[in-house]
Amino acid sequence: VQLQASGGGLVQAGRSLRLRCVASVSTFGNRALGWYRQAPGKQRELVAIFRSDGSARYGDSVKGRFTISRDNGKNEVYLQMYSLKSEDTAVYYCYLDDGLNDYWGQGTLVTVSS
C-alpha cells in the first residue's frame, strides 16, 4: 500500500490550504483513513480521520477549521485547512488502517508564517 500526500507549502496565517492523498488501494471500507501531523519536537497527533462507519473525527486543535473529505472513485482523501495558524506548522501524514496493518505516507510539510 502506498500513500502519496501533496499540497503542502508555505502559507501566511489566516489563509487556507488543501492537502491531497492518493492511495494505491481502495479508500472505501477501511478501518480508518485520514491525516496525522507532527510538529518539530512534538509527538505525532491526530488531525482528522474517517472511521469505518464513515464518520469523521477531528483533533481538538483543528475542529471547526479543517475539513476532511474523500473521493472513493479516485482513491483520494483530502484535508481542507482554513484559518491556518502558526501552530499548524507540521509535517502532515496520510494514514490508512485496513484492519490488518497501518500505513503511512511520506508526509507533506505545511509551514504557516505569522
C-alpha positions, -999 to +999 in steps of 0.1 A: +000+000+000+013+034-009+000+068+002+012+098-017+005+131+000+008+165-016-003+201-013+019+213+015+038+246+013+044+279+029+013+299+037+005+330+057-015+328+089-052+331+083-050+316+048-062+283+035-045+252+021-057+219+007-038+186+011-044+156-011-035+120-006-037+094-033-038+057-021-027+027-042-057+008-028-094+015-024-102+041+002-136+025+007-144+004+037-111+009+056-110+008+094-095+043+094-083+068+067-071+103+072-044+126+084-020+130+113+007+156+118+040+160+136+054+193+146+091+198+154+099+184+188+064+171+193+046+137+190+025+128+161-011+138+166-045+132+150-057+158+126-087+142+110-098+107+101-127+088+087-137+059+108-151+026+095-187+038+098-179+068+076-180+094+104-152+119+107-132+125+138-111+157+143-084+166+167-094+193+192-070+219+178-084+218+143-122+214+150-141+240+131-112+250+109-103+218+090-125+195+069-117+160+057-133+146+026-126+118+002-134+106-033-135+068-032-137+066-070-103+082-072-089+066-040-082+100-027-086+118+007-083+155+012-078+179+040-091+214+036-075+237+061-089+271+068-078+299+091-043+285+095-022+293+125+015+292+131+009+262+154-004+242+124+031+241+111+040+204+108+046+175+085+012+161+076+009+124+071-017+104+053-028+074+072-047+042+064-057+013+086-071-016+066-079-036+097-047-057+093-020-031+090-013+006+094+001+025+065+017+060+064+025+082+036+058+101+033+044+134+046+040+168+032+053+199+050+030+227+059+046+259+072+024+287+084+041+321+088+028+346+113 
